[in-house]
Amino acid sequence: MSTEEKPLHVQVAEVLGWKNCRVCDCQSCHGNDWVGEDPKSPVRAIGNQRLVEDIPLYDRDWAATGPLIEKYNITSVCLSKYLWDTVSDFRPSWIARADSLSGHGSSPLIAICNLIVANPERFREEALNA
Ligand SMILES: [Zn+2]
């Protein structure tokens, strides 16, 4: 599966350093859930491996993305009110910013995810040492 086909939240996770991201192969997920190894999770005492965990839904879950917003001082504002008078086929449009970087999307979280994915060197997180 190419990078382009990975869901946005999985692309964000890989920027943040998650390893071995893949579709979960358990019976209950029906191939819809993605799992991986969070570099910030402690390694197991036995086998020196990390837990395989569900990848947070960064593009939909404020609780997952909130710590990133705080850590990286990200802002997100709606452009809609500026476009409302000029665009006939109105759709919500958001811009997310961190320093001089920016990303766009149809929701605040999608804009933030696009910002992160487009600037991996800025948002790559440090792995927790075992
Ligand atoms: Zn599963």
Boltz pocket constraint, residues with backbone or C-beta under 6 A from the ligand:
constraints:
  - pocket:
      binder: B
      contacts: [[A, 24], [A, 25], [A, 26], [A, 27], [A, 28], [A, 29], [A, 33]]
      max_distance: 6.0
